[in-house]
Amino acid sequence: MVGLMDASLKGRRALVTGAADGLGKAFALALAHAGADVAVCDISSSVSAVADELKAIGVKTYSAVADVANEKQIKKFVDDAAIAL
Protein backbone atom coordinates (compact mmCIF):
# COMPACT_ATOMS: atom_id res chain seq x y z
CA MET A 1 0.00 0.00 0.00
CA VAL A 2 1.29 3.45 -0.92
CA GLY A 3 1.18 6.09 1.81
CA LEU A 4 0.28 9.72 1.10
CA MET A 5 3.87 10.83 1.48
CA ASP A 6 4.96 8.20 -1.09
CA ALA A 7 2.38 9.31 -3.65
CA SER A 8 3.00 12.17 -6.04
CA LEU A 9 0.15 14.64 -6.31
CA LYS A 10 2.01 16.86 -8.76
CA GLY A 11 -0.46 18.42 -11.17
CA ARG A 12 -3.39 17.88 -8.78
CA ARG A 13 -5.36 20.54 -6.90
CA ALA A 14 -6.86 20.29 -3.43
CA LEU A 15 -9.22 22.36 -1.29
CA VAL A 16 -8.82 22.27 2.48
CA THR A 17 -11.26 23.89 4.90
CA GLY A 18 -10.45 24.65 8.52
CA ALA A 19 -6.84 25.06 7.43
CA ALA A 20 -5.66 27.75 9.86
CA ASP A 21 -4.55 25.17 12.42
CA GLY A 22 -4.86 21.62 13.64
CA LEU A 23 -5.77 18.81 11.26
CA GLY A 24 -6.75 21.16 8.42
CA LYS A 25 -3.31 22.76 8.45
CA ALA A 26 -1.62 19.37 8.71
CA PHE A 27 -3.59 18.04 5.72
CA ALA A 28 -2.82 21.15 3.65
CA LEU A 29 0.91 20.85 4.37
CA ALA A 30 0.93 17.11 3.62
CA LEU A 31 -0.83 17.67 0.31
CA ALA A 32 1.65 20.40 -0.62
CA HIS A 33 4.63 18.23 0.33
CA ALA A 34 3.19 15.56 -1.97
CA GLY A 35 3.15 18.14 -4.79
CA ALA A 36 -0.48 19.29 -4.94
CA ASP A 37 -1.45 22.92 -5.41
CA VAL A 38 -3.62 23.76 -2.40
CA ALA A 39 -6.42 26.23 -1.71
CA VAL A 40 -7.11 26.82 1.98
CA CYS A 41 -9.87 28.57 3.88
CA ASP A 42 -10.84 29.15 7.48
CA ILE A 43 -12.93 31.55 9.53
CA SER A 44 -9.66 32.85 10.97
CA SER A 45 -7.54 35.34 9.02
CA SER A 46 -4.46 33.42 10.17
CA VAL A 47 -5.14 31.09 7.24
CA SER A 48 -3.01 33.47 5.17
CA ALA A 49 0.05 32.42 7.21
CA VAL A 50 -0.63 28.81 6.20
CA ALA A 51 -0.75 29.91 2.56
CA ASP A 52 2.68 31.47 3.05
CA GLU A 53 3.98 28.13 4.37
CA LEU A 54 2.52 26.35 1.35
CA LYS A 55 4.16 28.83 -1.04
CA ALA A 56 7.49 28.21 0.68
CA ILE A 57 7.12 24.51 -0.17
CA GLY A 58 6.90 25.55 -3.83
CA VAL A 59 3.29 24.91 -4.79
CA LYS A 60 0.58 27.25 -6.01
CA THR A 61 -1.79 28.31 -3.29
CA TYR A 62 -4.88 30.38 -2.69
CA SER A 63 -6.32 31.37 0.68
CA ALA A 64 -9.54 32.98 1.81
CA VAL A 65 -11.40 33.74 4.99
CA ALA A 66 -14.64 31.82 4.58
CA ASP A 67 -17.19 30.06 6.78
CA VAL A 68 -18.24 26.64 5.50
CA ALA A 69 -21.69 27.27 7.00
CA ASN A 70 -22.17 30.15 4.56
CA GLU A 71 -23.02 28.82 1.09
CA LYS A 72 -22.17 32.08 -0.71
CA GLN A 73 -18.74 32.31 0.93
CA ILE A 74 -17.86 28.72 0.08
CA LYS A 75 -19.08 29.02 -3.51
CA LYS A 76 -16.90 32.12 -3.92
CA PHE A 77 -13.93 30.32 -2.33
CA VAL A 78 -14.27 27.34 -4.69
CA ASP A 79 -14.78 29.54 -7.77
CA ASP A 80 -11.83 31.79 -6.90
CA ALA A 81 -9.60 28.80 -6.06
CA ALA A 82 -10.39 27.21 -9.43
CA ILE A 83 -9.17 30.37 -11.15
CA ALA A 84 -6.12 30.85 -8.92
CA LEU A 85 -4.87 27.29 -9.14
Secondary structure, DSSP 8 states (H G I E B T S, - for coil): ---GGGS--TT-EEEEESTTSHHHHHHHHHHHHTT-EEEEEESSTTHHHHHHHHHHHT--EEEEE--TT-HHHHHHHHHHHHHH-
